[in-house]
Amino acid sequence: MSAVAAIGRRVGAAQPATTLESYRDDGPIARLLGVAGRRVPLPPAVLELVGGLPLLVLLLVHGDDASNGAVAAALAFFVLLAGLASGRPHRDRVRWAAPPVLRLVEYSATLYIGALAGRASEPAAFALLCALAFRHYDLVYRFRHQGLYPPAWVSALALGWDGRLILGWVLLALGALPAGYYVLAALFASVFVGESIASWRRFGSAEQPVGYEDDDEEDIAE
């Protein structure tokens, strides 16, 4: 049985097709869009890059003068295309780029939203990024060393990259920044770090730790 299948069995969750797909950190909206994305004949990383172009143009052309409506449209376009990408098989030559592109756009958009909300919101955006970076580091290294995926309730609380981007825009539109970002950062950090520590403590005390091999990395190396 493959390591990914074993992970799915142990957490009682839907089994991702590949390890790279597990690193995506998709939320419910992205997974729903992914059903339709199975018919889109483009690699996931390409869809994500195209989806991020409106945000890049908005940043370069309008900077921090962009309207909330324009930001909403750019984010919606990215969520749509990157959500469709979640349903594509990550088996193409540039499959390795799909999770990094998601991280690049999400982190950039989070900082951009903070900048749009004003100077006081920029530190809050960085605080949120710290919590998210830990989440994504944990996703990779818990798979690699424990053969485990974080519990379903943690993933649900994390909202997925799609849910977090949408929530960020809502906080911007409501004028709830920087407080909203600080609350999210504190909540995410407490849950992600606390649950991860508990997981590693259980793993360290286990009599027979579960080994894990990254099949996608082996394929790329070949």
Rosetta blueprint (number, residue, H / E / L):
1 M L
2 S L
3 A H
4 V H
5 A H
6 A H
7 I H
8 G H
9 R H
10 R H
11 V H
12 G L
13 A L
14 A L
15 Q L
16 P L
17 A L
18 T L
19 T H
20 L H
21 E H
22 S H
23 Y L
24 R L
25 D L
26 D L
27 G L
28 P H
29 I H
30 A H
31 R H
32 L H
33 L H
34 G H
35 V H
36 A H
37 G H
38 R L
39 R L
40 V L
41 P L
42 L L
43 P L
44 P H
45 A H
46 V H
47 L H
48 E H
49 L H
50 V H
51 G H
52 G H
53 L H
54 P H
55 L H
56 L H
57 V H
58 L H
59 L H
60 L H
61 V H
62 H H
63 G H
64 D H
65 D H
66 A L
67 S L
68 N H
69 G H
70 A H
71 V H
72 A H
73 A H
74 A H
75 L H
76 A H
77 F H
78 F H
79 V H
80 L H
81 L H
82 A H
83 G H
84 L H
85 A H
86 S L
87 G L
88 R L
89 P L
90 H L
91 R L
92 D L
93 R L
94 V L
95 R H
96 W H
97 A H
98 A H
99 P H
100 P H
101 V H
102 L H
103 R H
104 L H
105 V H
106 E H
107 Y H
108 S H
109 A H
110 T H
111 L H
112 Y H
113 I H
114 G H
115 A H
116 L H
117 A H
118 G L
119 R H
120 A H
121 S H
122 E H
123 P H
124 A H
125 A H
126 F H
127 A H
128 L H
129 L H
130 C H
131 A H
132 L H
133 A H
134 F H
135 R H
136 H H
137 Y H
138 D H
139 L H
140 V H
141 Y H
142 R H
143 F H
144 R H
145 H H
146 Q H
147 G L
148 L L
149 Y L
150 P L
151 P L
152 A H
153 W H
154 V H
155 S H
156 A H
157 L H
158 A H
159 L L
160 G H
161 W H
162 D H
163 G H
164 R H
165 L H
166 I H
167 L H
168 G H
169 W H
170 V H
171 L H
172 L H
173 A H
174 L L
175 G L
176 A L
177 L L
178 P L
179 A H
180 G H
181 Y H
182 Y H
183 V H
184 L H
185 A H
186 A H
187 L H
188 F H
189 A H
190 S H
191 V H
192 F H
193 V H
194 G H
195 E H
196 S H
197 I H
198 A H
199 S H
200 W H
201 R H
202 R H
203 F H
204 G H
205 S H
206 A L
207 E L
208 Q L
209 P L
210 V L
211 G L
212 Y L
213 E L
214 D L
215 D H
216 D H
217 E H
218 E H
219 D H
220 I H
221 A H
222 E L
